[in-house]
Amino acid sequence: FLCMPFCCTTSAVLEPSSTKKMPKVAIVYYSMYGHIRALAEEIKKGLESSGCDVTFLRVPETLSDEILGKMHAPPKADDVEATADMLTEYDGIMFGLPTRFGMAAGQMKAFMDSTGGLWQKGALVGKPAGVFFSTATQNGGQETTGFTFLTQLTHHGMIFVPLGYSTTDLFNNEEVHGGSPYGCGTLAGPDGSRMPSDLEKKIATHHGSHFGGIVGKLTK
């Protein structure tokens, strides 16, 4: 009689490997001159570094081609045009907000006005949300744009994830830059000629990583 070792006489019990779901994050933005779109690219890098699958959703334009031409607006980026129903497909949403007089641009407000059906169904309740913005000047809405947009998120029952002072780069007083505890930001200048600086891009990448890490913790 041959005695086989215990490991050879029993079948090994294999535990099913647990695969964590990759969080899906939408960057929903409006960008007339490209400043918000440029920040979104940096945020995307941070989100992807934290393990998120990222999609750009461009908010529909409300101005006519004639008006946009007179405003010297460049062509739009070739991103998917956002619809309200698309928002339900994502685990987290970051909103890119160009500023008009200290608040989000009318195009973003019009898009949010189209989400009434989602509000009635509570379709966005519990989804993490973040904001980032572009203003002409330092005091043109780097805090108020995020602050006033909270009404939209609150009515939807979304979870606002602020940037806070999670990066010491926000304390940098050596150069002029955008960003606040509400989110990362850039300064476009009064004529719109200034694009995001290296410092603003660095803060934006951190913002994406910070947001993505929290979405990951909340995603089952």
C-alpha positions as CSV (number, residue, x, y, z in Angstrom):
1,F,0.0,0.0,0.0
2,L,1.5,3.2,-1.1
3,C,0.7,6.3,1.0
4,M,0.6,9.4,-1.2
5,P,1.4,12.8,0.3
6,F,-1.6,14.7,1.5
7,C,-1.2,17.4,-1.1
8,C,-1.5,14.8,-3.9
9,T,-4.6,13.0,-2.5
10,T,-6.8,16.0,-2.1
11,S,-8.1,18.3,-4.8
12,A,-7.0,21.9,-4.3
13,V,-9.8,24.3,-3.6
14,L,-9.3,27.3,-5.9
15,E,-10.8,30.5,-4.7
16,P,-12.3,32.6,-7.5
17,S,-10.0,35.5,-8.3
18,S,-11.5,38.8,-7.4
19,T,-11.3,41.3,-10.2
20,K,-11.9,44.8,-9.1
21,K,-14.1,46.8,-11.5
22,M,-12.3,49.6,-13.3
23,P,-14.2,52.8,-12.4
24,K,-15.7,54.8,-15.4
25,V,-15.3,58.5,-15.1
26,A,-16.8,61.1,-17.5
27,I,-15.3,64.5,-18.0
28,V,-18.3,66.6,-19.0
29,Y,-17.1,69.9,-20.3
30,Y,-17.8,73.0,-22.3
31,S,-14.8,74.8,-23.9
32,M,-15.2,77.7,-26.3
33,Y,-11.5,78.6,-26.7
34,G,-9.8,75.4,-25.6
35,H,-8.7,76.3,-22.0
36,I,-11.1,73.8,-20.3
37,R,-10.3,71.1,-22.9
38,A,-6.6,71.6,-22.2
39,L,-7.1,71.2,-18.5
40,A,-9.3,68.1,-19.1
41,E,-6.4,66.4,-20.9
42,E,-4.2,66.8,-17.7
43,I,-7.0,65.6,-15.5
44,K,-7.4,62.5,-17.7
45,K,-3.8,61.6,-17.1
46,G,-4.4,61.7,-13.3
47,L,-7.6,59.7,-13.5
48,E,-6.0,57.0,-15.6
49,S,-3.0,56.9,-13.2
50,S,-5.5,56.0,-10.5
51,G,-7.0,53.2,-12.6
52,C,-10.0,54.9,-14.1
53,D,-11.5,54.5,-17.6
54,V,-12.0,58.1,-18.9
55,T,-14.4,59.5,-21.5
56,F,-14.7,63.1,-22.7
57,L,-18.3,64.3,-23.2
58,R,-18.7,67.7,-24.8
59,V,-21.7,69.8,-23.8
60,P,-23.8,70.9,-26.8
61,E,-23.3,74.4,-28.2
62,T,-26.1,76.9,-27.8
63,L,-24.7,79.7,-30.0
64,S,-25.1,79.8,-33.8
65,D,-22.1,79.4,-36.1
66,E,-22.5,83.0,-37.1
67,I,-22.1,84.2,-33.5
68,L,-19.2,81.8,-32.9
69,G,-17.5,83.1,-36.0
70,K,-17.8,86.7,-34.7
71,M,-16.3,85.6,-31.4
72,H,-13.4,84.0,-33.3
73,A,-14.1,80.6,-31.6
74,P,-12.0,77.8,-33.0
75,P,-13.5,74.4,-34.1
76,K,-14.7,72.1,-31.4
77,A,-12.7,69.0,-30.3
78,D,-13.9,65.8,-31.9
79,D,-15.4,64.4,-28.7
80,V,-18.8,62.7,-28.2
81,E,-21.6,65.2,-27.6
82,A,-23.1,64.8,-24.2
83,T,-26.7,63.9,-23.6
84,A,-28.3,63.8,-20.1
85,D,-28.9,60.0,-20.2
86,M,-25.2,59.3,-20.8
87,L,-24.4,60.5,-17.2
88,T,-26.0,57.4,-15.7
89,E,-23.3,55.2,-17.4
90,Y,-20.5,56.5,-15.2
91,D,-19.3,55.9,-11.7
92,G,-18.0,59.5,-11.3
93,I,-18.3,62.8,-13.2
94,M,-16.0,65.8,-13.4
95,F,-17.6,69.0,-14.8
96,G,-15.4,71.4,-16.8
97,L,-16.8,74.9,-16.4
98,P,-15.7,78.0,-18.2
99,T,-16.7,81.1,-16.2
100,R,-19.1,83.8,-17.2
101,F,-19.3,86.6,-14.6
102,G,-18.3,84.2,-11.7
103,M,-20.6,81.4,-12.7
104,A,-20.7,78.4,-15.1
105,A,-21.2,79.4,-18.8
106,G,-24.8,79.3,-20.1
107,Q,-24.0,76.2,-22.3
108,M,-23.3,74.1,-19.2
109,K,-26.3,75.5,-17.4
110,A,-28.5,74.6,-20.4
111,F,-27.1,71.1,-20.3
112,M,-27.9,70.7,-16.6
113,D,-31.4,72.1,-17.3
114,S,-31.9,69.0,-19.6
115,T,-31.2,66.6,-16.7
116,G,-34.7,67.1,-15.1
117,G,-35.7,63.5,-16.0
118,L,-32.7,62.1,-14.2
119,W,-33.5,64.3,-11.2
120,Q,-37.0,62.9,-11.0
121,K,-35.8,59.4,-11.1
122,G,-32.9,60.0,-8.7
123,A,-30.6,58.6,-11.3
124,L,-27.5,60.5,-10.2
125,V,-28.0,60.2,-6.4
126,G,-24.7,59.1,-4.8
127,K,-22.5,59.6,-7.8
128,P,-19.2,61.4,-7.0
129,A,-18.7,64.7,-8.8
130,G,-15.9,67.2,-9.1
131,V,-15.5,70.6,-10.9
132,F,-12.7,72.5,-12.6
133,F,-12.8,75.9,-14.3
134,S,-11.3,78.6,-16.3
135,T,-11.5,82.4,-15.6
136,A,-10.1,85.5,-17.3
137,T,-8.6,86.9,-14.1
138,Q,-7.5,85.8,-10.6
139,N,-10.6,87.2,-9.0
140,G,-12.9,86.2,-11.8
141,G,-14.5,83.1,-10.2
142,Q,-11.9,80.6,-9.2
143,E,-14.0,79.9,-6.1
144,T,-17.5,81.2,-7.0
145,T,-17.8,79.1,-10.2
146,G,-17.4,75.9,-8.2
147,F,-19.4,77.2,-5.3
148,T,-22.4,78.3,-7.4
149,F,-22.4,75.0,-9.3
150,L,-22.9,73.1,-6.1
151,T,-26.6,73.8,-6.3
152,Q,-26.8,71.6,-9.4
153,L,-25.0,68.7,-7.7
154,T,-27.0,69.1,-4.5
155,H,-30.3,68.8,-6.2
156,H,-29.2,65.6,-7.9
157,G,-27.9,64.2,-4.6
158,M,-24.4,63.8,-6.0
159,I,-21.4,63.6,-3.7
160,F,-19.1,66.6,-4.2
161,V,-15.4,65.7,-4.1
162,P,-13.4,69.0,-3.7
163,L,-9.7,69.2,-4.4
164,G,-9.2,70.8,-1.0
165,Y,-5.5,71.5,-0.3
166,S,-4.6,67.9,-1.1
167,T,-1.6,69.3,-3.0
168,T,0.9,71.8,-1.7
169,D,1.1,73.4,-5.2
170,L,-2.0,75.4,-4.3
171,F,0.1,77.2,-1.7
172,N,2.5,78.4,-4.4
173,N,2.7,82.2,-4.4
174,E,5.7,82.4,-6.6
175,E,3.6,82.7,-9.7
176,V,0.1,83.6,-10.8
177,H,-2.0,80.5,-11.2
178,G,-5.6,79.2,-11.1
179,G,-7.1,76.6,-8.9
180,S,-8.8,76.7,-5.5
181,P,-10.1,74.2,-2.9
182,Y,-13.1,73.7,-5.1
183,G,-11.0,72.3,-8.0
184,C,-8.2,72.9,-10.4
185,G,-8.3,75.9,-12.7
186,T,-6.6,78.1,-15.2
187,L,-6.4,81.8,-16.0
188,A,-7.2,82.6,-19.6
189,G,-6.3,86.3,-19.4
190,P,-8.6,89.1,-20.5
191,D,-8.2,88.4,-24.2
192,G,-8.1,84.6,-23.8
193,S,-4.5,84.2,-25.1
194,R,-3.1,82.6,-21.9
195,M,-3.2,78.8,-21.9
196,P,-2.7,76.5,-18.8
197,S,0.7,76.9,-17.3
198,D,2.9,74.0,-16.3
199,L,1.9,74.5,-12.6
200,E,-1.8,74.6,-13.5
201,K,-1.3,71.4,-15.5
202,K,0.5,69.7,-12.6
203,I,-2.4,70.7,-10.2
204,A,-4.9,69.4,-12.8
205,T,-3.2,66.0,-13.0
206,H,-3.2,65.7,-9.2
207,H,-6.9,66.7,-9.2
208,G,-7.6,63.8,-11.5
209,S,-5.6,61.3,-9.5
210,H,-7.2,62.6,-6.2
211,F,-10.8,62.3,-7.7
212,G,-10.1,59.0,-9.3
213,G,-8.8,57.5,-6.0
214,I,-12.0,58.4,-4.2
215,V,-14.2,57.1,-7.0
216,G,-12.3,53.9,-6.9
217,K,-13.0,53.5,-3.2
218,L,-16.7,54.1,-3.8
219,T,-17.0,51.8,-6.8
220,K,-18.0,48.2,-6.0
